[in-house]
Amino acid sequence: MTRGTTGNRAASGTRDLWRGWRGWREATQDALYGPAGFYRVRPEGPAGHFRTSVHASPLFAGAVARLLCRVDEALGRPASLGFVDMAAGRGELVTGVLAALPADVAARTRAYAVEVAGRPRGLDHRIEWLAEPPGGVTGLLFANEWLDNVPVDVAEVDSAGVARRVLVRDDGTERLGEPVGGAEARWLARWWPLPGEEGLRAEIGLPRDSAWASAVAALDGGLAVAADYAHTAATRPPYGSLTGFREGRETAPVPDGTCDITSHVALDACAAAGSSARQAADDATRHSDGGAARHAEGDAARHAEKCVPECAPSGALLRPQREALRALGVAGARPPLTLASTDPAAYVRALTRASEAAELIAPGGLGDFVWLLQPVGAVDASALLVDVPDHEEE
């Protein structure tokens, strides 16, 4: 036997044993955004597989338009007002927002849709279609159900109490891989500590922190909002939340490109990363020619390690969707019965709006989504969420 042959065969056998296995982040990236990915090639778009607030009612776009108007006033009504729709799907939200804006605000608004899929036919010519968020925007960036689709790795505690990376094959079969280490281990320790009980799981949210930090850094001034199903340090799910959706139904997550793959978002960690990114960008601008600001999102992850889950970043707000929408005029109140006799058609229209509003703010449903409102510059996020007069409610 040739010297060394046994070792080579053993190494080859080990490679064969692990062939086809990869982390959930890599597998999800290919399944959702690869050349044949779920979000790139399926003609029905996301609306064919799950129902978001945007699809539930035009009242949602109307509320976002009202928020954009409030941001506009807080900024002193700039000559160019930006609106960025992150993970725009087929452009439903940005189209609805433009339609709901007062004419004078719409005339100053520059609208962007950020999406990996191609531009839909017939989209309003005023909307710029981009693969990455634009830089230098002053206005409102709105990310509705974006961060839950930013791929992340999954950790699971083994029988020895060690948190290991979960590996997956294209058919959804899982096994445990190497122990989690480095920046991912530090993220878990800070934001999602796993006790040594076998089977406990966590989604490692570091890529979402970086994605959000990058999006916030794209604003020169205004407000960034992430609306998603989410959890904070006190409410982490013990076995994670990774799941799939296909044709309107929840299904097992299988990274083969046939279903959406999603998990709830640690929005408190994202908030800390966003605040750190803005601080890093501001520091870079003050102390250099501004070129270093491009690296702000990278600095954010390191700065965020100094934050603790119990400490909310200065200026950032986390609010249930029902609370945010009510402050923006979506109340869900039924119209008076007297209207049914005096103007039946108006009563039916008002009843339809009330039903749609109720779905948007319903406990146990869309109302349980969480909004992260992250101000950039001299904008007070809490002042933007004030109750509207009763006659403006829907």
Secondary structure as the mmCIF struct_conf table of DSSP 4:
data_model
#
loop_
_struct_conf.conf_type_id
_struct_conf.id
_struct_conf.beg_label_comp_id
_struct_conf.beg_label_asym_id
_struct_conf.beg_label_seq_id
_struct_conf.end_label_comp_id
_struct_conf.end_label_asym_id
_struct_conf.end_label_seq_id
TURN_TY1_P TURN_TY1_P1 ARG A 3 GLY A 4
HELX_RH_AL_P HELX_RH_AL_P1 THR A 5 TRP A 18
TURN_TY1_P TURN_TY1_P2 ARG A 19 GLY A 20
STRN STRN1 ARG A 22 GLY A 23
HELX_RH_AL_P HELX_RH_AL_P2 TRP A 24 TYR A 33
BEND BEND1 GLY A 34 GLY A 34
TURN_TY1_P TURN_TY1_P3 PRO A 35 ALA A 36
HELX_RH_AL_P HELX_RH_AL_P3 PHE A 38 VAL A 41
TURN_TY1_P TURN_TY1_P4 PRO A 43 GLU A 44
HELX_RH_3T_P HELX_RH_3T_P1 PRO A 46 GLY A 48
TURN_TY1_P TURN_TY1_P5 HIS A 49 HIS A 49
HELX_RH_AL_P HELX_RH_AL_P4 SER A 53 ALA A 56
HELX_RH_AL_P HELX_RH_AL_P5 PRO A 58 ALA A 74
TURN_TY1_P TURN_TY1_P6 LEU A 75 GLY A 76
BEND BEND2 ALA A 79 SER A 80
STRN STRN2 LEU A 81 MET A 86
BEND BEND3 ALA A 87 ALA A 87
TURN_TY1_P TURN_TY1_P7 GLY A 89 GLY A 91
HELX_RH_AL_P HELX_RH_AL_P6 GLU A 92 ALA A 100
BEND BEND4 LEU A 101 LEU A 101
HELX_RH_AL_P HELX_RH_AL_P7 ALA A 103 ALA A 106
TURN_TY1_P TURN_TY1_P8 ALA A 107 ARG A 108
STRN STRN3 THR A 109 VAL A 114
BEND BEND5 VAL A 116 ALA A 117
HELX_LH_PP_P HELX_LH_PP_P1 GLY A 118 PRO A 120
TURN_TY1_P TURN_TY1_P9 ARG A 121 GLY A 122
TURN_TY1_P TURN_TY1_P10 HIS A 125 ARG A 126
STRN STRN4 ILE A 127 LEU A 130
BEND BEND6 ALA A 131 GLU A 132
HELX_LH_PP_P HELX_LH_PP_P2 PRO A 133 PRO A 134
BEND BEND7 GLY A 135 GLY A 136
STRN STRN5 VAL A 137 ASN A 144
BEND BEND8 GLU A 145 GLU A 145
HELX_RH_3T_P HELX_RH_3T_P2 LEU A 147 ASN A 149
BEND BEND9 VAL A 150 VAL A 150
STRN STRN6 ASP A 153 VAL A 157
TURN_TY1_P TURN_TY1_P11 SER A 159 ALA A 160
BEND BEND10 GLY A 161 GLY A 161
STRN STRN7 ALA A 163 VAL A 168
TURN_TY1_P TURN_TY1_P12 ASP A 170 ASP A 171
BEND BEND11 GLY A 172 GLY A 172
STRN STRN8 GLU A 174 PRO A 179
HELX_LH_PP_P HELX_LH_PP_P3 VAL A 180 VAL A 180
HELX_RH_AL_P HELX_RH_AL_P8 GLY A 182 TRP A 191
BEND BEND12 GLY A 196 GLY A 196
TURN_TY1_P TURN_TY1_P13 GLU A 198 GLY A 199
STRN STRN9 ARG A 201 ILE A 204
HELX_RH_AL_P HELX_RH_AL_P9 LEU A 206 ALA A 217
TURN_TY1_P TURN_TY1_P14 ALA A 218 ALA A 218
STRN STRN10 LEU A 219 ASP A 228
STRN STRN11 ALA A 230 HIS A 231
HELX_RH_3T_P HELX_RH_3T_P3 ALA A 233 THR A 235
TURN_TY1_P TURN_TY1_P15 PRO A 238 PRO A 238
STRN STRN12 TYR A 239 TYR A 239
STRN STRN13 THR A 243 ARG A 246
TURN_TY1_P TURN_TY1_P16 GLU A 247 GLY A 248
STRN STRN14 ARG A 249 THR A 251
BEND BEND13 ASP A 256 CYS A 259
STRN STRN15 ASP A 260 THR A 262
STRN STRN16 VAL A 265 ALA A 266
HELX_RH_AL_P HELX_RH_AL_P10 LEU A 267 HIS A 287
BEND BEND14 SER A 288 GLY A 290
HELX_RH_3T_P HELX_RH_3T_P4 GLY A 291 HIS A 295
HELX_RH_AL_P HELX_RH_AL_P11 ALA A 296 ALA A 304
TURN_TY1_P TURN_TY1_P17 GLU A 305 LYS A 306
TURN_TY1_P TURN_TY1_P18 PRO A 309 GLU A 310
BEND BEND15 CYS A 311 CYS A 311
HELX_LH_PP_P HELX_LH_PP_P4 ALA A 312 PRO A 313
TURN_TY1_P TURN_TY1_P19 SER A 314 GLY A 315
STRN STRN17 LEU A 317 PRO A 320
HELX_RH_AL_P HELX_RH_AL_P12 GLN A 321 ALA A 327
TURN_TY1_P TURN_TY1_P20 LEU A 328 GLY A 329
HELX_LH_PP_P HELX_LH_PP_P5 ALA A 333 PRO A 336
TURN_TY1_P TURN_TY1_P21 LEU A 337 LEU A 337
HELX_RH_AL_P HELX_RH_AL_P13 THR A 338 THR A 342
HELX_RH_AL_P HELX_RH_AL_P14 PRO A 344 ILE A 361
TURN_TY1_P TURN_TY1_P22 PRO A 363 GLY A 365
HELX_RH_3T_P HELX_RH_3T_P5 LEU A 366 ASP A 368
STRN STRN18 VAL A 370 VAL A 376
BEND BEND16 GLY A 377 ALA A 378
HELX_RH_AL_P HELX_RH_AL_P15 ALA A 381 LEU A 384
HELX_LH_PP_P HELX_LH_PP_P6 ASP A 387 PRO A 389
HELX_RH_3T_P HELX_RH_3T_P6 ASP A 390 GLU A 392
#
